[in-house]
Amino acid sequence: MTDAKVAVVAVGGNALVKDKSKMTIADQYEAAQETMGHIVQMIKSGWNVIISHGNGPQVGFILRRSELSAHELHPVPLDYCGADSQGAIGYMFQRALNNHFEEMGMDKHACTVVTMVEVDRNDPAFENPTKPIGSFLDEATAKERMAEGKTFVEDAGRGWRQVVPSPKPKRIVEVEPIHSLVENGFIVVASGGGGIPVVESEEGGLVGIEAVIDKDFASALLAETIKADLLLISTAVEKVAINFNTPEVKWLDKMTIAEAKQYLAEGHFAPGSMKPKIEACIDFLEKGGEKALITDPENIPRALNGETGTWIVKE
């Protein structure tokens, strides 16, 4: 059994798809290898790590393939898209991590847990789908799909796009095996893409649903449930800023929960971007977590040494 400090590291989409010119499987693996290299430095310094990740582009690719093959093959439901992407991204992360461990002579092993995350079937989000998925369609095709019960919205002249609910995570279903693996020193990839969303049916038992759970909220819940020492959200910027993209921009080294709430109220953090990351950090700290950190992958080792990044603390 290990007594090392435990961190949940939530890796953003830039960890796999850096730009539109580098989207192939080989490109994604190369990006994964680079990001895992920074996390391995963290592991080498004594941390036990659970890695969660986004999967937006990968689920989009799966849905697009499903659309293109609709005349030949069955469609892929969204919960299965999440499971497929967890397996594929987990494989990339595992291979990259294990290769780094071997190169550095580290006696460590990585594994992936396909993770379901339960949500409340009465969550208000189900009445207001907001999360866009899949590709842009023309109006006629979108209205055909809407007749089948799906929800589509027109997006700024670019076409029609399906939207699904984004309910809050309630329970990490596989938390016990994840915790056991971490306790025994394994590096675990889990809760990918916010987890596969499931609800408890009226008859009992879990069923998959058409929804997307925010990966940062799911990562915070995972960190809280296993009593992690740190929630680290890795994103595209080295530090969090207020007045972002203005001449008055101010990069933050540290903020308290109270300061973070004030900045949220003042509208400094964009929805779908930095806002859920800050909210997830606050959730983790208010439910017993000690500290949270936001930085980009290449600066993880420096940030853990207090040289950069934005720390969110209780007071």
Summary of the structure (lengths in Angstrom):
residues: 315
radius of gyration: 19.5
end to end distance: 32.7
largest distance: 58.5
contacts: 1046
relative contact order: 0.15
helix: 41%
strand: 24%
